[in-house]
């Protein structure tokens, strides 16, 4: 079998994220991100793109389904193929996985990967939240998406001896620090978040340390590595990518007896077995270990940010909370994390989460992040979650 080609990111586009943008259609919002990425990639034209992968939460959140043809036509890519996919909040990192395969295989040389969310088109997102859980069981029993992550908080605190929610509040406040230095963030110009607000054991407190649900779009351009500098003098290399799935049913995440993967059956909802499986594949592809990682972008609803940092091997199991409280995810710490503000404060436009993360990591590895810049960053990891750890994607990016 032919060795895969190395893949590079040569263009990045990210829109301002916020609650609603009523004067923008989802097509216009997506186009804003794509044309910014094309300009970043040496002023490519949409007609130069040979294929695309576009993620969105699904037909429950916009008025259109089967959007591949719509995107190809609206962006003037036709007759290029555009694959549309929905994998909850992991969607555009799953699209990145597909885009990597399209370039690495040698079939295409210029591939668009993008994601968007337009929650204002239809109902409020939590009117349609069954799309993020097991509809036949969880939803009918009264469980929705946030409940799984509230359980994760409780399980983590009990298992690893955290008497309060301070670790998760500290994570949210650190994300807010980054967001206040990112003009495209949902919470760029809102009042500073306090520990007291973020650690309250109330629905309002959980929302403060949860997701800033709203709208936005992002895009990246992938090309073969040996051609990358013809498009951008500072390419970033996508050296590892993995995608793993298990059950949407929340009950299956208390223990993982059914996982076809040795050693993970002891994990529970306070951990992320699937991230361990995905990280091992992605790290092996990239030839790295967790010790090599300089910065991370992870899904961070409630306890999830800390749990995912542990599952990525950056902090020991149970020690991530103490590491966050000690400043280890801040600039100058062991591994600065969610440097755009995270889904908590940058914004959670579900279909765009993965490309938001890859875009921010690319900006960081180029040294272009301004006040939130991680010094001398060389390797970044991105992790995105669908449902309550039902599907996980992990990507490893390298500066050179």
N, C-alpha and C positions, 0 to 999 in steps of 0.2 A: 504493500500500500504506500502511496506517495506521502512523503512528509508534509504536514500542513504548512502553508505559508505563514510567516509572522504577520500580524495585523497591527495597524497603527490608527490612531485617532488624529485626524488633521483639522477637524472643524467642530466647534461647540456653539450652540445657541440656547439660551435660557430666557424665558420671558419673566417679567415681574409676576410674582404669585400673590394672590389675594382672595378675599371671600367671593366676590362676584365681579365680573367685567361685562356688564349687560350690553355694552356697545360692540362687543366682539362676538362673532360666531366661533364655534370650535374650529372651523376651517381657517379663519383669519388668525386665531391664536396659534394654531399649529404652524401656519405659514410664517408667522413672525419668528418663531424659533428656528424653523428650517432655513429661512433666508439669512438669518444671522450666522448659522453654522456654515452655510455655503460661502458667505463672505469671508469667514474665518479660514476657510479651506482654499484660499487663493482666488476668491471670486468665481467659484464654480457656478455653472448654470444648472437649474434643475434637469435640463436635458442631458447633462453629463452623467446623471445618476442612472445606474443600470438596474438597481433593485432597492427595495425598502422593506422595513419591518416597523409597523406602527402599533403602539399599545394604547388601550383605553380600558376603563373599568368594565364597560359593556353597555348593551342597549338599555339597561335600566337607568343610565345616567345621561344619555344624549338621545336625540330624536331619530338617529339613524343607525342601522346595522349594516354589516357587510361593507365596511368603509374603505376597503382597499382600492376599489375602483374610483370612489369619490376623491380619495387622496391623490391617486395617480393623475386624475384629470385636473384637480384644483391646483396642484403644484406644477403642472405642465411636464410631468414625467412620462406620461403615456407614450408608447405602450410598455414601459418598464413594469415589471411585476411589483406589487406592493402587498405584502402579507399583513393582514390585521389580526391582532391577537388580544385576548383578554385573560389575564392571570392575576386579577385583583391588584394589590399594591406592588407586586413583583413584576408587573407586566412589562415595563420597558427595560428591565434588566434581563428578563427572558427574551425580549426582542434583541437585546445586545448579544445574547448567546446565539440567537439565530443569525444576526448580522455577522458575527465572527465566523460562523460556519460557512456563510456564503462567500466571504473573502478568502478564508484559509483554505477552502477546497480548491480554489483557483477558478471557480465558475464566474465570479464577478470581481471587478477592480474598484468600483466606486459604489458604496452602499450607504443608504440613509437608515439610521435608527432613530426613532422618535417616540414620544409619548405625550399624552395630554389628558386633561380632565376638564369638563365643563359642567359642573354640578348644578348650575343655575338654569340649565335648559329644561329640565323636567321638575321632579319633586326634590325636596330636601334630601341629601344623601342618606340620612338615617331612616327615611321612609322606604328606601330600597336596600337597606343593609343586609337582607338575607343573601344577596349575591356574594357576601364575604364569609358566609358560614355554611354549615350543612342545613339546607332548607327543610329537608324531611324530618330531621331530628332536633337539632339545636334550636332553630327558630320556633318550631312548634312547641318547644318546651319553655320558651320565653328568653332564650339566650341570644344575644346579638354580639357583634364583633368586639365591642368594648368589654363585655363581660369576661371574655377569655383572657384579656390582658389585665383586667382587675384581679382575676384569679392568679395570674402569673405573679403580680406584685405580692399577694398574700402568701403564696407558696414560697417564693424566693425569700421573703423576710423570715418566715417560720423556719425554713430549712437551713438558712445561713446566719441566723441569729442577729437580725437587724430589728431593733425594737420599734423603730419609727420609719416613716417614709422619706427621711432626709436624703438617702442616696438618690432617689428618683427625682426629688425636688432639686438637688444639687445639679443633676444632669440637665434638667430643664433650664435652670438659671444659667448654666454654662452655654447651652444652646442659644439662649437669649443674648448673651454677650457677643457671640458670633453674628447673630442676626442683625444686631445693631450696627454692624460693620459691613453689611451686605445690602446695598440699595434695592436689590430685587426680592428681598425677603418680605413675607407677609407682615412680620412684626418689626420691620426696620424702624418705623417711626412711632411705635406705640410706647406707653409707659414701661419702664423697666420691670421685669418680673422679679418678685421677691421669693425667698425661701418659704416664708410663711404662707403666701398665696399658693405656692406649688405643692406644699406637703399636706394641705388640708384633706382630711378623710371625708370629703363631701363630693357630690357630683361635680361641683364647680372646681374643686381642687384637682380632681382627676382630669378634667378638661384642660386645666393649666399645664399639667405635665403629660398631656396627651397630644393629639394631632390638631394642627391648624388646618382644618378641612376647607378646601377651596378650589380655585381654578388656576391653571397654568399649563405651560408646555415647555418641552426641551427637546433638543435634537443633537446628534453627533454624526460625523461623517467618517466612515471606515474605508481604508485603502490598504494595499499591500505595503509592508514595511519598507521594502527596497525602493518604493516610489514616493514615500511619504514626504521627503523634503522638497519635492517638486511642488507640493501644495502648501506646506507650512514649514517654516524653518525650525519650529520647536514641536515636532510630533511627540505624542505619548503612545506607548505601546501597550496593547491589550494582550498580555501574555498568558493569562489564565482566566477561564470562565467555566462555570458549572451550574447546573440546574437540577434540583431534586424535588420529588413530590411524595407526599404520603396522604393521609386522610384529612378531609375537611372537618370531620366529626370531632368536636371538642373532647369527648370522652376518650378518644384514642390517644390524646396527648398527655394523659396523666401517667401512663407508662407505655413503652413502645415495644411490646412483645412481638408485634407483627413486622417490625422493620427487618428487611433482609440485609442487615449490616451488623457485623459482630461488635459487641461492646457497648452498643447504644441502648439496649433494652432497659438498663438501669435508670435512664434519664426520665424526667417527668416534666410537667408544665412549667416548672421553675427554671428549666434549662431549654436548650434547643438542639435536640439530637440531629435534626436534618441539616442545620448549619454546619455541624461537625463533618457530616458526610460530604457536603458541598465544598467546604473549605479544603478538605484533604485532596479532592480532585483538582480544584483550582490552583492550590499551592504547588502540587506536583507538576502540573502543566507549566507553571511559571518558574519552577526550580527555586522556591523560597520556603522559609519557615516563618512562623508568626514573629519571631525576633527581628526579622528584616523589615517589618511594616513600620512606616513612618507616620501614616495618618489613615483614618478609617471613616467611612460613611456607612451608617447602619440604620435599619428601621427602628424607631425609638418610641413607640406608643407605650406609655406607662413604664413598666420595668424593662421593656424589651431592649432598649439601647444597651443597658448594662448586661443583660443576659446574652445578647448577641456578641458583645465584645469578649465575653468569656468563651462563648462557643467558637469564636474565631481564633482562640488561643492567645489573645493579646493579654488578658488577665487570667489568673487561675480561677477555677470554679469557686464561686462564693466570695471572691475577693474584689470583684469588680466594683461593688458599691463603695468599699473603703478606698479603692483607687480613685474613684471619681471625687469623693469627698476630700481626698488629698491633692486634687488638682491635676491628676495624671492624664485627663482628657483635654486640658487647656494647652494653649501655646506654651512650649517649654516643658510639658509633661511627657510621660512615657509615649503616649500615642494620642495626639489631638484628634478629636472625633466630631463628626457632624459640623464641619467647619463653615458650612453655609448657613447654619442655624438649625439644621435637622428638620425632620417632618414636624416637629413640635413648634418651631419658631420660623423656619424658612417658609414652610407651607407644605401641605399634603395634598397635592393634586395627583390622585392615586395612580393614574396611568403614566404619569411623568416621573414618579419617584426614582426609578432606576437610572434614567438618563439625567435627571437632576444630579444624582450622586456621581455618575461618571463625568458629567460636565464639571462639577465642582472639583473633583479630584484632578481632572486634566488642568484646570486653571491653577490649582495649587502646585502641581508638578512642573508647570511652566514658570512658576514664580510670579504669577500675575494676580494674586489675591489681596494685595494691598494690606490694610490694617490687620486682616485675619490670616496673613500668610504664615504657613508653617516653614521655618527656616530649613533650607537644604533638604527638602523632602524629595525622596527618590522613588519610593514604592508606596502605593496606596491600595487599599482593599475596599470594595463596596459590597454590601450585603442587603438584600431586599426580601421582604416577607409577603406572602399571600395568605389571606385568612389568618387563622391563629396558628402560625407555623405549619400550614398545610403544604406550602411550596416555598422553596428557598432558592434564590440565585446568588452567586458569589462571583465577583470579578476582581482580577489583580491587574493593576496598571503600573507601568514602569517608565521612568523618565528617559532612560537611554538604553 
